[in-house]
Amino acid sequence: MYAIVEIAGQQFKVEQNLKLYVHRLEQEAGQTVEFDNVLLADNDGKVTVGSPRVAGAKVSAKVLSHLKGDKVIVFKKKRRKGYQKQNGHRQSLTQIQIENISL
């Protein structure tokens, strides 16, 4: 059984006991969060496609931790003009574990 869920503006294919990193969520570590924006659900070969979402379907997950992603260096340069600019960025992430998919 799997589902395609929209979490924090991104779509993920999730299964039970799957750990994944999503954009920072507001819940504290250890709390449970539910996502009801299920776009597609597969129950042992029986596929249900929502328009735009599957009615009554929910995915519950447990927040494991909050962390920051790897540093990304942004370097801009215009040749022969003496223009250089360097900037760094680290994305704030949340690690979650999918506990239950209910249809």
ABEGO torsion letter per residue (X at the ends): XBBBBBBGGBBBBBBBGBBBBBBBBABBBGBBBBBABBABBBBGGBBBBBOABBBGBBBBBBBABBBBBBBBBBBBBBBGAGBBBBBBBBBBBBBBBBABBBX
